[in-house]
């Protein structure tokens, strides 16, 4: 049992690159964490870190052990959740990743329901795009990712499974109060004259917009703000007449009824969207609950029909 906690300690130090920062995150003393690492290295009979005044870095053997330690922790957490689910409502930690659209549209209800149904379960949530979180899923840092799915030709291997939920349509968006929202079809010349705000993580949207203007022989917008903040992008659209590209589910929300999808010929496109999760987590009640609620909410927005469990 001690080695499980030492593995957690090892992973925290590897990720923070500092014993002091990891100790603060784990809420234990720095000397206690240093001792735990030393005992783990003695147990494995190999140094896991190179230590210096600037922090710690993994040794070659430490890098090998890091990959295995992630799998061990994921399996341990899954086993703990499964074994305790019936007895006392599931204990342990479930680490999930959430894409930007899911974080706003779907996950608040799912997380609130999890907290109610499994009050002893700790849920850690990371937000980001699939390009960053799918590798984290493969490495065992998280157990589930809700967002864009990989291309069908990408090998999934044996450790990951996918649940397709819907084809996520993307469109150019403006303020509903602005003049463009009332037009039946918006010409590109009108779009060029407006300022744009682009979500820096949405590389596909940037490529699609560039392709749209190039296909018509028109130089694209010159006034572009790039930001990681969805909230900032929405405010610029609402209040300052900016245009942006957004997934259509964001327009279903009550808070975004002041936004309008523009009819721009040749722009609208889709990506496959759903949930990717580790196969070992398939039977866990909290994971099944997340999948069920996401299917219900996707169907409720008219994006797809609910699938059989």
Secondary structure, DSSP 4 states (H G I P E B T S, - for coil): -HHHHHHHHHHHHHHHS-HHHHHHHHTS-HHHHHHHHHHHHHHHTS--EEEETTEEEE-HHHHHHHHHHHHHHHHHHHHHHHHHHHHHS--EEEEEEE-HHHHHHTHHHHHHHHHHH-TTEEEEEEE--HHHHHHHHHTTS-SEEEEEPPPTTS--TTTEEEEEEEEEEEEEEEETTSGGGG-SS--HHHHHTS-EEEETT-HHHHHHHHHHHHHTT----S-EEEES-HHHHHHHHHHH--BEEEEGGGGGSGGGTTEEE---TTT-EEEEEEEEEEGGGTT-HHHHHHHHHHHHHHHHTTSSPPPP-
